Amino acid sequence: MKQTRWRKSTYSSNGGASCIEVGQATRLIAVRDTKQNGTGPVLRFTPAAWRRFADQVKRSLWSDLKLGGYRRL
């Protein structure tokens, strides 16, 4: 994971204390908790699995908005 380029979520709050970072390495997408300072566990996705995951999250959020609510995670 040393070659991974990490970026912080744009939905970050508390100065970044309550967010995730997403990184791209060779042939995988990685997700980690910012509070772990790079020492905690990392979820790894293939690019196709990441797209499916992100699309499902977007659909879920859109569904919540259409129902008149928004749940902040």
N, C-alpha and C positions, 0 to 999 in steps of 0.2 A: 504494500500500500504506500510505499515511500514515493512512488512515481505519480500518485494521485493528486490531481488539482482540485482542491476543495473550495466550495463557495457556500456562503451562509444563506439560509432561506430569506426571501424577501418579506416573509410574515414574522420575522424575528421580533421579539418583545423583550422588555427588561434589559435593554442593551445587549441582547444576544444570549441572555441566560436561559431563555425558554424556546430554543429552536433546534433545528437540525441543520446539518451540513450535508450537501450532496457533492460527491466527487466523481470524476471520470478518470478511469484508468484504461489500460489496454483491454478492450473487449468486455468491460463491465462497468456498471454504475454502482457506486457505493453510497451508503447513507449511515451517518453516525450522529450521536447526541453531542451537541456543542459543549455541554457541561462536563463531559468526560475529558476534555483537553487532549483529544487524540489518543487516549489510552484505553478507551472502552471498546465494547463490541462494535462490529461493523456489519451491516446487512449488505449483501452483494446481489445484484440483479444482472441478468443479461440485458442488453439494450431492448430486446423485444419484451421481456418480462417487465422492465421498468415502464415502457410505454403503456402496457396493459394496466399496470398498477396506477400510474398517473392518470390515465383516462378514467379509470373507475373512481378515483378520488374526485376528479372534476365532475363526473356525472352525479356523484353522491352530494357534493356541495351544491350543484345546480338544482338538484331535486329538493334539497332543504330550502333553498331560496324561493323556489316556486311555491312551496307550502307555507311561506310566510315566516320562516325562521332561519336562523343561522346559528349553528352550534360551533363555538370556538373550542378547538381542541387544546 
